[in-house]
Amino acid sequence: MNENYKVSASPHIRDRIKSSNIMLMVVIALLPATVFGIWNFRHENAWILVVVTTASAVLAEYIYEKLMHKPITINDFSAVVTGLLLALNLPPTLPWWMGVLGSVFAIVVVKQLFGGLGQNFMNPALAARCFLLISFTGDMTYFVYDGVTGATPLAQLKAGEAVNTMDMLLGNIRGTIGETSVIAIMIGAMFLLLMGVIDLTIPASYLISFVVFIVIFGGHGLDAQYITAHLCGGGLMLGAWFMATDYVTSPITTKGRILYGICLGLLTGLFRLFGGSAEGVSYAIIISNLLVPLIEKITVPKPFGKGGEK
């Protein structure tokens, strides 16, 4: 017998879909929100921040892997997704160098220092956003629309003021570059669903548990306008469909995904209603990312024949 056999650990399932294909589809799905954000904040030249932040993420990954003599992986588009998601979570007036700093933090500190793609323990883009929010609070909470500064609709809602839910749905509001238009976000989300990149488990359990929380504790009961404003406000939709569903930082089992989504909904509601800030999606996702090992431990089924009654 002269044949050479390749021996490896199970499972042995193979698929033609590669990480680069998945990441490319995510980039395509983000284009509606990106294009709308660039147009919506054209007076603030939001396109510069999007281009610089995305490009610096790719460059940071290339330089790090080159210096560490590791295989160059920029062709898998994961750095593009990280940089683009970070840009969409930034206010359009943020200085470009802060976007670069955030990209370097996301790629080098959160992703590469923990082993690269598939090894990071939290979403790199959201980790970088929180890093920038802590470091440059003033710049990260300065919002403008059509040349006029002011509070976001979500902050107005928290203060008890009336908001225009139709403007929130369309995106004619203040906010970060990619979070304003729910319609643009949902177009991208539908594309991911149709392509089989994501499923409804995490977003549905996230949004349903969040709605239940604000109905119980929001003080407005089943007020449709209040619920709609919360759903359309801030980064909830962008986070639920594009960041909470990240393969690396979300559970692998169906039960785990449901529990993960419930944790996201409860934490987001807790931060929004009782926290000092009107937003809470970023922190909710990061904390839930840290809970994933525990969630998987209690939801992964035991192998047949183990753990049974004796």
Buried (B, 14 or more C-beta within 10 A) or exposed (E): EEEEEEEEEEEEEEEEEEBEBBBBBBBBBBBBBBBBBBEBBEEBEBBEBBBBBBBBBBBBBBEBBEEEEEEEBBEBBBBBBBBBBBBBBBBBBBEBEBBBBBBBBBBBBBBBEEEBBEEBBBBBBBBBBBBBBEEBEEBBBBBBBEEEEEBBBBBBBBEEEEBBBEBBBBBBBBBBBBBBBBBBBBBBBEBBBEBEBBEBBBBBBBBBBBBBBBBEEBEBEEEEEBBBBBBBBBBBBBBBBBBBBBEBBBBEBEBBBBBBBBBBBBBBBBBBBEBEBBBBBBBBBBBBBEBBEEBBEEBEEEEEEEEEEE
